[in-house]
Amino acid sequence: MSGMVEEPVVDLTGRRARWTDGILVGLVAAVISTLILLLAGAVTGRGLHILANAGVTALPSIVRTEIGVSASLSYLLSHTLLYMLAGVVALALAGLVDRVPPLVTGVVLVIIIIEFGFLVLTTEGQVIGRVDQATWRSMLIAHAVGDIVLVLGIVRAHPSLRQALVRGYEW
């Protein structure tokens, strides 16, 4: 023994908990998706009214009925909360997949089912006339952009996913 006392290692990086990363990633995806929807509203001449049109779809309608807020606000609330929940759950599942790699197949399957459910619900709203075609198309585009931002945020926030992605594309 050299007589030297070892100092404890202290993490000075200030790393946040995984759930806060998930909330942040989901919030960024929701904001960007909403901005894309608002941009579509401006391009189609609807302006902010496109949020009210999007607010009559299935989930925002439930929020509007339960809370008693406007269609626009119910859309913003449900949209933002679902993206934040998706970010938290995705990062938690990514951590679980680190420990049990075969679960990645199940995670991908669940994501496909959820996205298919969104497509079915929004298409149903468009078919029965609850949502007009321009709003429906704008919602699908905004949702796709939001999902891409969510996936990129998750890959950025989770180091092993980032490393696996880089390794997967090495020649």
VMD Tcl script that builds the backbone (N, CA, C; Angstrom):
set m [mol new atoms 513]
animate dup $m
set s [atomselect $m all]
$s set {name element resname resid chain x y z} {
  {N N MET 1 A 0.839 -1.177 0.000}
  {CA C MET 1 A 0.000 0.000 0.000}
  {C C MET 1 A 0.880 1.235 0.000}
  {N N SER 2 A 0.516 2.169 -0.790}
  {CA C SER 2 A 1.329 3.357 -0.940}
  {C C SER 2 A 0.992 4.422 0.083}
  {N N GLY 3 A -0.060 4.220 0.856}
  {CA C GLY 3 A -0.427 5.199 1.853}
  {C C GLY 3 A -1.263 6.337 1.292}
  {N N MET 4 A -1.565 6.306 0.002}
  {CA C MET 4 A -2.388 7.358 -0.604}
  {C C MET 4 A -3.864 7.014 -0.415}
  {N N VAL 5 A -4.628 8.019 -0.117}
  {CA C VAL 5 A -6.068 7.832 0.038}
  {C C VAL 5 A -6.727 8.116 -1.303}
  {N N GLU 6 A -7.549 7.174 -1.751}
  {CA C GLU 6 A -8.228 7.373 -3.027}
  {C C GLU 6 A -9.432 8.278 -2.833}
  {N N GLU 7 A -9.538 9.256 -3.702}
  {CA C GLU 7 A -10.675 10.171 -3.678}
  {C C GLU 7 A -11.873 9.493 -4.345}
  {N N PRO 8 A -13.070 9.673 -3.814}
  {CA C PRO 8 A -14.235 9.107 -4.490}
  {C C PRO 8 A -14.476 9.834 -5.820}
  {N N VAL 9 A -14.930 9.087 -6.791}
  {CA C VAL 9 A -15.208 9.656 -8.096}
  {C C VAL 9 A -16.583 10.313 -8.040}
  {N N VAL 10 A -16.648 11.556 -8.437}
  {CA C VAL 10 A -17.896 12.299 -8.441}
  {C C VAL 10 A -18.225 12.657 -9.880}
  {N N ASP 11 A -19.457 12.359 -10.270}
  {CA C ASP 11 A -19.900 12.679 -11.630}
  {C C ASP 11 A -20.257 14.158 -11.675}
  {N N LEU 12 A -19.451 14.929 -12.386}
  {CA C LEU 12 A -19.686 16.365 -12.483}
  {C C LEU 12 A -20.398 16.763 -13.772}
  {N N THR 13 A -20.803 15.768 -14.548}
  {CA C THR 13 A -21.449 16.080 -15.817}
  {C C THR 13 A -22.870 16.582 -15.631}
  {N N GLY 14 A -23.445 16.333 -14.472}
  {CA C GLY 14 A -24.809 16.796 -14.226}
  {C C GLY 14 A -25.830 16.045 -15.069}
  {N N ARG 15 A -25.613 14.786 -15.331}
  {CA C ARG 15 A -26.493 13.975 -16.165}
  {C C ARG 15 A -27.879 13.871 -15.538}
  {N N ARG 16 A -28.895 14.170 -16.342}
  {CA C ARG 16 A -30.274 14.102 -15.884}
  {C C ARG 16 A -30.738 12.656 -15.827}
  {N N ALA 17 A -31.821 12.434 -15.123}
  {CA C ALA 17 A -32.431 11.115 -15.092}
  {C C ALA 17 A -33.008 10.790 -16.468}
  {N N ARG 18 A -33.150 9.524 -16.768}
  {CA C ARG 18 A -33.640 9.095 -18.080}
  {C C ARG 18 A -35.053 9.598 -18.352}
  {N N TRP 19 A -35.904 9.661 -17.324}
  {CA C TRP 19 A -37.286 10.109 -17.563}
  {C C TRP 19 A -37.333 11.579 -17.950}
  {N N THR 20 A -36.417 12.391 -17.433}
  {CA C THR 20 A -36.404 13.798 -17.838}
  {C C THR 20 A -35.913 13.941 -19.275}
  {N N ASP 21 A -34.967 13.069 -19.670}
  {CA C ASP 21 A -34.549 13.055 -21.075}
  {C C ASP 21 A -35.731 12.689 -21.967}
  {N N GLY 22 A -36.518 11.713 -21.537}
  {CA C GLY 22 A -37.687 11.291 -22.304}
  {C C GLY 22 A -38.714 12.397 -22.443}
  {N N ILE 23 A -38.944 13.129 -21.356}
  {CA C ILE 23 A -39.885 14.255 -21.412}
  {C C ILE 23 A -39.365 15.326 -22.357}
  {N N LEU 24 A -38.089 15.625 -22.267}
  {CA C LEU 24 A -37.497 16.652 -23.136}
  {C C LEU 24 A -37.566 16.244 -24.614}
  {N N VAL 25 A -37.229 15.001 -24.909}
  {CA C VAL 25 A -37.282 14.512 -26.292}
  {C C VAL 25 A -38.717 14.558 -26.805}
  {N N GLY 26 A -39.663 14.110 -25.992}
  {CA C GLY 26 A -41.069 14.134 -26.392}
  {C C GLY 26 A -41.594 15.535 -26.582}
  {N N LEU 27 A -41.185 16.446 -25.711}
  {CA C LEU 27 A -41.633 17.834 -25.823}
  {C C LEU 27 A -41.104 18.481 -27.103}
  {N N VAL 28 A -39.850 18.237 -27.415}
  {CA C VAL 28 A -39.272 18.789 -28.654}
  {C C VAL 28 A -40.004 18.229 -29.870}
  {N N ALA 29 A -40.274 16.921 -29.874}
  {CA C ALA 29 A -40.984 16.302 -31.000}
  {C C ALA 29 A -42.395 16.874 -31.129}
  {N N ALA 30 A -43.083 17.078 -29.997}
  {CA C ALA 30 A -44.446 17.624 -30.030}
  {C C ALA 30 A -44.449 19.058 -30.549}
  {N N VAL 31 A -43.498 19.858 -30.114}
  {CA C VAL 31 A -43.438 21.255 -30.556}
  {C C VAL 31 A -43.157 21.326 -32.056}
  {N N ILE 32 A -42.195 20.540 -32.525}
  {CA C ILE 32 A -41.869 20.567 -33.955}
  {C C ILE 32 A -43.049 20.063 -34.783}
  {N N SER 33 A -43.698 19.009 -34.321}
  {CA C SER 33 A -44.865 18.488 -35.028}
  {C C SER 33 A -45.991 19.519 -35.073}
  {N N THR 34 A -46.203 20.231 -33.971}
  {CA C THR 34 A -47.240 21.267 -33.931}
  {C C THR 34 A -46.874 22.420 -34.859}
  {N N LEU 35 A -45.607 22.787 -34.892}
  {CA C LEU 35 A -45.182 23.854 -35.797}
  {C C LEU 35 A -45.392 23.459 -37.260}
  {N N ILE 36 A -45.149 22.194 -37.586}
  {CA C ILE 36 A -45.391 21.718 -38.950}
  {C C ILE 36 A -46.886 21.803 -39.261}
  {N N LEU 37 A -47.719 21.432 -38.305}
  {CA C LEU 37 A -49.169 21.518 -38.507}
  {C C LEU 37 A -49.606 22.970 -38.689}
  {N N LEU 38 A -49.041 23.869 -37.895}
  {CA C LEU 38 A -49.367 25.294 -38.041}
  {C C LEU 38 A -48.875 25.841 -39.381}
  {N N LEU 39 A -47.714 25.379 -39.824}
  {CA C LEU 39 A -47.206 25.776 -41.135}
  {C C LEU 39 A -48.159 25.307 -42.235}
  {N N ALA 40 A -48.650 24.094 -42.096}
  {CA C ALA 40 A -49.622 23.575 -43.063}
  {C C ALA 40 A -50.900 24.403 -43.021}
  {N N GLY 41 A -51.295 24.826 -41.836}
  {CA C GLY 41 A -52.470 25.692 -41.719}
  {C C GLY 41 A -52.263 27.025 -42.414}
  {N N ALA 42 A -51.056 27.564 -42.302}
  {CA C ALA 42 A -50.760 28.836 -42.966}
  {C C ALA 42 A -50.734 28.664 -44.483}
  {N N VAL 43 A -50.160 27.564 -44.940}
  {CA C VAL 43 A -50.069 27.321 -46.384}
  {C C VAL 43 A -51.456 27.108 -46.989}
  {N N THR 44 A -52.334 26.407 -46.275}
  {CA C THR 44 A -53.677 26.124 -46.805}
  {C C THR 44 A -54.661 27.256 -46.540}
  {N N GLY 45 A -54.208 28.304 -45.860}
  {CA C GLY 45 A -55.088 29.441 -45.590}
  {C C GLY 45 A -55.991 29.264 -44.384}
  {N N ARG 46 A -55.761 28.259 -43.569}
  {CA C ARG 46 A -56.592 28.006 -42.392}
  {C C ARG 46 A -56.049 28.664 -41.131}
  {N N GLY 47 A -54.782 28.953 -41.130}
  {CA C GLY 47 A -54.171 29.568 -39.958}
  {C C GLY 47 A -54.286 28.677 -38.732}
  {N N LEU 48 A -54.620 29.287 -37.605}
  {CA C LEU 48 A -54.733 28.541 -36.348}
  {C C LEU 48 A -55.958 27.637 -36.304}
  {N N HIS 49 A -56.885 27.839 -37.222}
  {CA C HIS 49 A -58.105 27.027 -37.251}
  {C C HIS 49 A -57.794 25.552 -37.502}
  {N N ILE 50 A -56.632 25.267 -38.067}
  {CA C ILE 50 A -56.272 23.869 -38.315}
  {C C ILE 50 A -56.140 23.099 -37.000}
  {N N LEU 51 A -55.751 23.784 -35.919}
  {CA C LEU 51 A -55.678 23.118 -34.615}
  {C C LEU 51 A -57.064 22.709 -34.133}
  {N N ALA 52 A -58.049 23.561 -34.378}
  {CA C ALA 52 A -59.424 23.220 -33.999}
  {C C ALA 52 A -59.923 22.036 -34.823}
  {N N ASN 53 A -59.565 22.015 -36.106}
  {CA C ASN 53 A -59.948 20.876 -36.951}
  {C C ASN 53 A -59.291 19.590 -36.460}
  {N N ALA 54 A -58.024 19.664 -36.078}
  {CA C ALA 54 A -57.325 18.486 -35.565}
  {C C ALA 54 A -57.862 18.075 -34.201}
  {N N GLY 55 A -58.435 19.016 -33.481}
  {CA C GLY 55 A -58.948 18.736 -32.142}
  {C C GLY 55 A -60.241 17.960 -32.099}
  {N N VAL 56 A -60.837 17.680 -33.247}
  {CA C VAL 56 A -62.076 16.900 -33.247}
  {C C VAL 56 A -61.818 15.420 -33.515}
  {N N THR 57 A -60.558 15.013 -33.641}
  {CA C THR 57 A -60.251 13.594 -33.808}
  {C C THR 57 A -60.491 12.866 -32.494}
  {N N ALA 58 A -60.337 11.551 -32.496}
  {CA C ALA 58 A -60.764 10.703 -31.379}
  {C C ALA 58 A -60.198 11.096 -30.013}
  {N N LEU 59 A -58.885 11.088 -29.858}
  {CA C LEU 59 A -58.307 11.352 -28.540}
  {C C LEU 59 A -58.527 12.785 -28.063}
  {N N PRO 60 A -58.273 13.797 -28.886}
  {CA C PRO 60 A -58.565 15.159 -28.412}
  {C C PRO 60 A -60.045 15.364 -28.060}
  {N N SER 61 A -60.944 14.642 -28.730}
  {CA C SER 61 A -62.364 14.756 -28.401}
  {C C SER 61 A -62.640 14.241 -26.998}
  {N N ILE 62 A -61.965 13.170 -26.616}
  {CA C ILE 62 A -62.113 12.636 -25.256}
  {C C ILE 62 A -61.585 13.647 -24.250}
  {N N VAL 63 A -60.429 14.247 -24.539}
  {CA C VAL 63 A -59.856 15.262 -23.648}
  {C C VAL 63 A -60.806 16.445 -23.541}
  {N N ARG 64 A -61.349 16.886 -24.664}
  {CA C ARG 64 A -62.264 18.025 -24.673}
  {C C ARG 64 A -63.516 17.719 -23.857}
  {N N THR 65 A -64.046 16.513 -23.970}
  {CA C THR 65 A -65.230 16.117 -23.220}
  {C C THR 65 A -64.944 16.054 -21.727}
  {N N GLU 66 A -63.820 15.490 -21.357}
  {CA C GLU 66 A -63.489 15.306 -19.942}
  {C C GLU 66 A -63.098 16.603 -19.247}
  {N N ILE 67 A -62.342 17.453 -19.913}
  {CA C ILE 67 A -61.823 18.665 -19.279}
  {C C ILE 67 A -62.681 19.880 -19.599}
  {N N GLY 68 A -63.305 19.882 -20.759}
  {CA C GLY 68 A -64.148 21.005 -21.140}
  {C C GLY 68 A -63.394 22.172 -21.741}
  {N N VAL 69 A -62.292 21.883 -22.446}
  {CA C VAL 69 A -61.519 22.942 -23.090}
  {C C VAL 69 A -61.858 22.977 -24.574}
  {N N SER 70 A -61.331 23.958 -25.274}
  {CA C SER 70 A -61.588 24.092 -26.710}
  {C C SER 70 A -60.941 22.946 -27.483}
  {N N ALA 71 A -61.373 22.776 -28.716}
  {CA C ALA 71 A -60.811 21.720 -29.563}
  {C C ALA 71 A -59.317 21.943 -29.801}
  {N N SER 72 A -58.917 23.190 -30.008}
  {CA C SER 72 A -57.496 23.487 -30.238}
  {C C SER 72 A -56.651 23.123 -29.026}
  {N N LEU 73 A -57.102 23.533 -27.853}
  {CA C LEU 73 A -56.347 23.250 -26.636}
  {C C LEU 73 A -56.347 21.761 -26.321}
  {N N SER 74 A -57.462 21.084 -26.579}
  {CA C SER 74 A -57.496 19.637 -26.335}
  {C C SER 74 A -56.512 18.912 -27.253}
  {N N TYR 75 A -56.378 19.384 -28.494}
  {CA C TYR 75 A -55.397 18.793 -29.404}
  {C C TYR 75 A -53.984 19.020 -28.865}
  {N N LEU 76 A -53.681 20.260 -28.497}
  {CA C LEU 76 A -52.341 20.572 -28.005}
  {C C LEU 76 A -52.006 19.771 -26.748}
  {N N LEU 77 A -52.958 19.659 -25.827}
  {CA C LEU 77 A -52.719 18.904 -24.589}
  {C C LEU 77 A -52.487 17.425 -24.865}
  {N N SER 78 A -53.400 16.811 -25.614}
  {CA C SER 78 A -53.273 15.372 -25.855}
  {C C SER 78 A -52.033 15.066 -26.694}
  {N N HIS 79 A -51.783 15.885 -27.687}
  {CA C HIS 79 A -50.637 15.704 -28.575}
  {C C HIS 79 A -49.319 15.799 -27.792}
  {N N THR 80 A -49.188 16.836 -26.996}
  {CA C THR 80 A -47.954 17.046 -26.230}
  {C C THR 80 A -47.765 15.969 -25.171}
  {N N LEU 81 A -48.816 15.645 -24.438}
  {CA C LEU 81 A -48.695 14.631 -23.386}
  {C C LEU 81 A -48.368 13.255 -23.965}
  {N N LEU 82 A -48.943 12.920 -25.110}
  {CA C LEU 82 A -48.633 11.624 -25.715}
  {C C LEU 82 A -47.190 11.554 -26.204}
  {N N TYR 83 A -46.695 12.632 -26.782}
  {CA C TYR 83 A -45.292 12.629 -27.215}
  {C C TYR 83 A -44.349 12.556 -26.011}
  {N N MET 84 A -44.674 13.261 -24.939}
  {CA C MET 84 A -43.820 13.197 -23.747}
  {C C MET 84 A -43.849 11.787 -23.145}
  {N N LEU 85 A -45.030 11.177 -23.090}
  {CA C LEU 85 A -45.142 9.808 -22.601}
  {C C LEU 85 A -44.368 8.848 -23.504}
  {N N ALA 86 A -44.465 9.045 -24.810}
  {CA C ALA 86 A -43.732 8.192 -25.754}
  {C C ALA 86 A -42.225 8.312 -25.539}
  {N N GLY 87 A -41.729 9.524 -25.288}
  {CA C GLY 87 A -40.303 9.706 -25.042}
  {C C GLY 87 A -39.839 8.988 -23.782}
  {N N VAL 88 A -40.615 9.103 -22.712}
  {CA C VAL 88 A -40.254 8.441 -21.443}
  {C C VAL 88 A -40.278 6.927 -21.606}
  {N N VAL 89 A -41.353 6.404 -22.199}
  {CA C VAL 89 A -41.480 4.954 -22.375}
  {C C VAL 89 A -40.407 4.419 -23.319}
  {N N ALA 90 A -40.139 5.135 -24.395}
  {CA C ALA 90 A -39.128 4.670 -25.357}
  {C C ALA 90 A -37.745 4.588 -24.726}
  {N N LEU 91 A -37.374 5.594 -23.935}
  {CA C LEU 91 A -36.052 5.545 -23.300}
  {C C LEU 91 A -35.997 4.474 -22.214}
  {N N ALA 92 A -37.107 4.247 -21.523}
  {CA C ALA 92 A -37.143 3.171 -20.524}
  {C C ALA 92 A -37.001 1.812 -21.214}
  {N N LEU 93 A -37.705 1.633 -22.327}
  {CA C LEU 93 A -37.603 0.366 -23.061}
  {C C LEU 93 A -36.222 0.192 -23.683}
  {N N ALA 94 A -35.611 1.283 -24.108}
  {CA C ALA 94 A -34.257 1.202 -24.652}
  {C C ALA 94 A -33.289 0.725 -23.578}
  {N N GLY 95 A -33.472 1.189 -22.354}
  {CA C GLY 95 A -32.643 0.718 -21.247}
  {C C GLY 95 A -32.870 -0.757 -20.953}
  {N N LEU 96 A -34.126 -1.193 -21.081}
  {CA C LEU 96 A -34.445 -2.606 -20.868}
  {C C LEU 96 A -33.857 -3.470 -21.981}
  {N N VAL 97 A -33.890 -2.977 -23.199}
  {CA C VAL 97 A -33.333 -3.710 -24.334}
  {C C VAL 97 A -31.819 -3.856 -24.181}
  {N N ASP 98 A -31.171 -2.902 -23.519}
  {CA C ASP 98 A -29.732 -3.033 -23.252}
  {C C ASP 98 A -29.448 -4.300 -22.453}
  {N N ARG 99 A -30.341 -4.607 -21.507}
  {CA C ARG 99 A -30.140 -5.778 -20.646}
  {C C ARG 99 A -30.653 -7.069 -21.286}
  {N N VAL 100 A -31.725 -6.969 -22.096}
  {CA C VAL 100 A -32.319 -8.136 -22.743}
  {C C VAL 100 A -32.489 -7.817 -24.237}
  {N N PRO 101 A -31.439 -7.974 -25.032}
  {CA C PRO 101 A -31.469 -7.568 -26.445}
  {C C PRO 101 A -32.603 -8.142 -27.297}
  {N N PRO 102 A -33.046 -9.399 -27.088}
  {CA C PRO 102 A -34.126 -9.908 -27.946}
  {C C PRO 102 A -35.447 -9.128 -27.815}
  {N N LEU 103 A -35.597 -8.330 -26.775}
  {CA C LEU 103 A -36.817 -7.551 -26.607}
  {C C LEU 103 A -36.987 -6.462 -27.653}
  {N N VAL 104 A -35.923 -6.171 -28.396}
  {CA C VAL 104 A -36.013 -5.122 -29.407}
  {C C VAL 104 A -37.073 -5.465 -30.453}
  {N N THR 105 A -37.254 -6.731 -30.753}
  {CA C THR 105 A -38.277 -7.151 -31.708}
  {C C THR 105 A -39.662 -6.800 -31.189}
  {N N GLY 106 A -39.910 -7.073 -29.920}
  {CA C GLY 106 A -41.192 -6.734 -29.314}
  {C C GLY 106 A -41.430 -5.243 -29.267}
  {N N VAL 107 A -40.385 -4.477 -28.974}
  {CA C VAL 107 A -40.504 -3.019 -28.926}
  {C C VAL 107 A -40.861 -2.470 -30.304}
  {N N VAL 108 A -40.192 -2.967 -31.335}
  {CA C VAL 108 A -40.493 -2.518 -32.697}
  {C C VAL 108 A -41.933 -2.888 -33.068}
  {N N LEU 109 A -42.382 -4.077 -32.685}
  {CA C LEU 109 A -43.748 -4.504 -32.969}
  {C C LEU 109 A -44.768 -3.602 -32.277}
  {N N VAL 110 A -44.521 -3.255 -31.033}
  {CA C VAL 110 A -45.422 -2.351 -30.301}
  {C C VAL 110 A -45.466 -0.983 -30.974}
  {N N ILE 111 A -44.335 -0.471 -31.409}
  {CA C ILE 111 A -44.292 0.826 -32.097}
  {C C ILE 111 A -45.108 0.768 -33.386}
  {N N ILE 112 A -44.972 -0.315 -34.133}
  {CA C ILE 112 A -45.732 -0.457 -35.377}
  {C C ILE 112 A -47.230 -0.495 -35.087}
  {N N ILE 113 A -47.637 -1.211 -34.063}
  {CA C ILE 113 A -49.062 -1.297 -33.698}
  {C C ILE 113 A -49.596 0.070 -33.290}
  {N N ILE 114 A -48.840 0.819 -32.499}
  {CA C ILE 114 A -49.281 2.144 -32.067}
  {C C ILE 114 A -49.407 3.083 -33.260}
  {N N GLU 115 A -48.425 3.083 -34.141}
  {CA C GLU 115 A -48.482 3.953 -35.318}
  {C C GLU 115 A -49.627 3.548 -36.245}
  {N N PHE 116 A -49.862 2.260 -36.395}
  {CA C PHE 116 A -50.982 1.806 -37.215}
  {C C PHE 116 A -52.306 2.244 -36.588}
  {N N GLY 117 A -52.394 2.183 -35.261}
  {CA C GLY 117 A -53.597 2.650 -34.566}
  {C C GLY 117 A -53.846 4.125 -34.806}
  {N N PHE 118 A -52.789 4.933 -34.770}
  {CA C PHE 118 A -52.938 6.362 -35.066}
  {C C PHE 118 A -53.452 6.560 -36.482}
  {N N LEU 119 A -52.894 5.836 -37.414}
  {CA C LEU 119 A -53.312 5.950 -38.817}
  {C C LEU 119 A -54.776 5.555 -38.981}
  {N N VAL 120 A -55.182 4.474 -38.338}
  {CA C VAL 120 A -56.572 4.022 -38.428}
  {C C VAL 120 A -57.517 5.052 -37.815}
  {N N LEU 121 A -57.186 5.571 -36.637}
  {CA C LEU 121 A -58.068 6.544 -35.979}
  {C C LEU 121 A -58.197 7.838 -36.773}
  {N N THR 122 A -57.088 8.323 -37.313}
  {CA C THR 122 A -57.183 9.565 -38.084}
  {C C THR 122 A -57.883 9.343 -39.413}
  {N N THR 123 A -57.653 8.193 -40.024}
  {CA C THR 123 A -58.345 7.884 -41.280}
  {C C THR 123 A -59.839 7.720 -41.032}
  {N N GLU 124 A -60.193 7.108 -39.933}
  {CA C GLU 124 A -61.609 6.954 -39.576}
  {C C GLU 124 A -62.267 8.318 -39.411}
  {N N GLY 125 A -61.568 9.240 -38.767}
  {CA C GLY 125 A -62.093 10.599 -38.611}
  {C C GLY 125 A -62.277 11.302 -39.941}
  {N N GLN 126 A -61.395 11.047 -40.876}
  {CA C GLN 126 A -61.505 11.659 -42.195}
  {C C GLN 126 A -62.623 11.016 -43.003}
  {N N VAL 127 A -62.779 9.697 -42.904}
  {CA C VAL 127 A -63.798 8.984 -43.676}
  {C C VAL 127 A -65.204 9.368 -43.225}
  {N N ILE 128 A -65.428 9.506 -41.928}
  {CA C ILE 128 A -66.774 9.834 -41.460}
  {C C ILE 128 A -67.060 11.336 -41.524}
  {N N GLY 129 A -66.093 12.108 -41.972}
  {CA C GLY 129 A -66.313 13.535 -42.168}
  {C C GLY 129 A -66.030 14.408 -40.961}
  {N N ARG 130 A -65.450 13.843 -39.919}
  {CA C ARG 130 A -65.108 14.630 -38.737}
  {C C ARG 130 A -63.915 15.544 -39.017}
  {N N VAL 131 A -62.996 15.068 -39.853}
  {CA C VAL 131 A -61.799 15.827 -40.213}
  {C C VAL 131 A -61.760 15.946 -41.733}
  {N N ASP 132 A -61.531 17.155 -42.228}
  {CA C ASP 132 A -61.459 17.317 -43.684}
  {C C ASP 132 A -60.134 16.776 -44.216}
  {N N GLN 133 A -60.071 16.610 -45.515}
  {CA C GLN 133 A -58.915 15.963 -46.136}
  {C C GLN 133 A -57.619 16.758 -45.954}
  {N N ALA 134 A -57.691 18.080 -46.054}
  {CA C ALA 134 A -56.475 18.891 -45.899}
  {C C ALA 134 A -55.915 18.780 -44.482}
  {N N THR 135 A -56.797 18.800 -43.477}
  {CA C THR 135 A -56.341 18.640 -42.086}
  {C C THR 135 A -55.774 17.253 -41.872}
  {N N TRP 136 A -56.425 16.252 -42.428}
  {CA C TRP 136 A -55.964 14.872 -42.277}
  {C C TRP 136 A -54.564 14.706 -42.860}
  {N N ARG 137 A -54.361 15.221 -44.074}
  {CA C ARG 137 A -53.035 15.131 -44.687}
  {C C ARG 137 A -51.995 15.885 -43.873}
  {N N SER 138 A -52.367 17.067 -43.414}
  {CA C SER 138 A -51.440 17.880 -42.612}
  {C C SER 138 A -51.080 17.168 -41.315}
  {N N MET 139 A -52.066 16.527 -40.685}
  {CA C MET 139 A -51.802 15.788 -39.447}
  {C C MET 139 A -50.852 14.621 -39.694}
  {N N LEU 140 A -51.052 13.904 -40.786}
  {CA C LEU 140 A -50.171 12.766 -41.084}
  {C C LEU 140 A -48.740 13.222 -41.326}
  {N N ILE 141 A -48.575 14.312 -42.065}
  {CA C ILE 141 A -47.230 14.835 -42.335}
  {C C ILE 141 A -46.587 15.340 -41.036}
  {N N ALA 142 A -47.341 16.105 -40.255}
  {CA C ALA 142 A -46.812 16.632 -38.994}
  {C C ALA 142 A -46.454 15.495 -38.043}
  {N N HIS 143 A -47.292 14.468 -38.001}
  {CA C HIS 143 A -47.029 13.324 -37.127}
  {C C HIS 143 A -45.781 12.571 -37.586}
  {N N ALA 144 A -45.619 12.402 -38.886}
  {CA C ALA 144 A -44.427 11.710 -39.395}
  {C C ALA 144 A -43.160 12.487 -39.036}
  {N N VAL 145 A -43.195 13.804 -39.202}
  {CA C VAL 145 A -42.027 14.624 -38.846}
  {C C VAL 145 A -41.767 14.535 -37.338}
  {N N GLY 146 A -42.828 14.598 -36.545}
  {CA C GLY 146 A -42.682 14.475 -35.091}
  {C C GLY 146 A -42.088 13.141 -34.689}
  {N N ASP 147 A -42.503 12.064 -35.356}
  {CA C ASP 147 A -41.953 10.737 -35.055}
  {C C ASP 147 A -40.469 10.645 -35.405}
  {N N ILE 148 A -40.088 11.245 -36.524}
  {CA C ILE 148 A -38.673 11.247 -36.907}
  {C C ILE 148 A -37.851 12.005 -35.870}
  {N N VAL 149 A -38.353 13.153 -35.428}
  {CA C VAL 149 A -37.659 13.938 -34.399}
  {C C VAL 149 A -37.575 13.138 -33.104}
  {N N LEU 150 A -38.656 12.432 -32.746}
  {CA C LEU 150 A -38.666 11.615 -31.530}
  {C C LEU 150 A -37.610 10.516 -31.609}
  {N N VAL 151 A -37.540 9.820 -32.735}
  {CA C VAL 151 A -36.557 8.740 -32.893}
  {C C VAL 151 A -35.135 9.294 -32.839}
  {N N LEU 152 A -34.890 10.406 -33.523}
  {CA C LEU 152 A -33.552 11.007 -33.482}
  {C C LEU 152 A -33.189 11.460 -32.071}
  {N N GLY 153 A -34.148 12.000 -31.349}
  {CA C GLY 153 A -33.908 12.415 -29.965}
  {C C GLY 153 A -33.611 11.237 -29.058}
  {N N ILE 154 A -34.322 10.131 -29.268}
  {CA C ILE 154 A -34.089 8.932 -28.456}
  {C C ILE 154 A -32.703 8.363 -28.735}
  {N N VAL 155 A -32.330 8.315 -30.005}
  {CA C VAL 155 A -30.992 7.819 -30.365}
  {C C VAL 155 A -29.916 8.725 -29.774}
  {N N ARG 156 A -30.177 10.012 -29.786}
  {CA C ARG 156 A -29.196 10.955 -29.234}
  {C C ARG 156 A -29.099 10.845 -27.712}
  {N N ALA 157 A -30.224 10.598 -27.050}
  {CA C ALA 157 A -30.249 10.554 -25.586}
  {C C ALA 157 A -29.774 9.221 -25.027}
  {N N HIS 158 A -29.794 8.174 -25.839}
  {CA C HIS 158 A -29.422 6.853 -25.340}
  {C C HIS 158 A -28.122 6.403 -26.005}
  {N N PRO 159 A -27.018 6.387 -25.249}
  {CA C PRO 159 A -25.698 6.140 -25.839}
  {C C PRO 159 A -25.551 4.780 -26.524}
  {N N SER 160 A -26.128 3.720 -25.966}
  {CA C SER 160 A -25.922 2.407 -26.599}
  {C C SER 160 A -26.661 2.317 -27.926}
  {N N LEU 161 A -27.800 2.986 -28.055}
  {CA C LEU 161 A -28.492 3.009 -29.347}
  {C C LEU 161 A -27.662 3.752 -30.382}
  {N N ARG 162 A -27.075 4.852 -29.958}
  {CA C ARG 162 A -26.225 5.625 -30.864}
  {C C ARG 162 A -25.029 4.788 -31.313}
  {N N GLN 163 A -24.407 4.079 -30.370}
  {CA C GLN 163 A -23.260 3.235 -30.712}
  {C C GLN 163 A -23.662 2.091 -31.634}
  {N N ALA 164 A -24.817 1.478 -31.374}
  {CA C ALA 164 A -25.286 0.379 -32.225}
  {C C ALA 164 A -25.592 0.880 -33.631}
  {N N LEU 165 A -26.154 2.071 -33.723}
  {CA C LEU 165 A -26.459 2.639 -35.033}
  {C C LEU 165 A -25.176 2.917 -35.810}
  {N N VAL 166 A -24.181 3.481 -35.144}
  {CA C VAL 166 A -22.905 3.766 -35.800}
  {C C VAL 166 A -22.229 2.459 -36.210}
  {N N ARG 167 A -22.225 1.464 -35.319}
  {CA C ARG 167 A -21.624 0.157 -35.651}
  {C C ARG 167 A -22.346 -0.509 -36.806}
  {N N GLY 168 A -23.659 -0.342 -36.878}
  {CA C GLY 168 A -24.452 -0.973 -37.926}
  {C C GLY 168 A -24.136 -0.434 -39.314}
  {N N TYR 169 A -23.641 0.791 -39.381}
  {CA C TYR 169 A -23.346 1.388 -40.673}
  {C C TYR 169 A -21.855 1.448 -40.976}
  {N N GLU 170 A -21.033 0.811 -40.159}
  {CA C GLU 170 A -19.597 0.756 -40.450}
  {C C GLU 170 A -19.350 -0.277 -41.542}
  {N N TRP 171 A -18.433 -0.003 -42.390}
  {CA C TRP 171 A -18.120 -0.947 -43.476}
  {C C TRP 171 A -17.042 -1.845 -43.072}
}
mol reanalyze $m
mol bondsrecalc $m
mol representation Tube
mol addrep $m
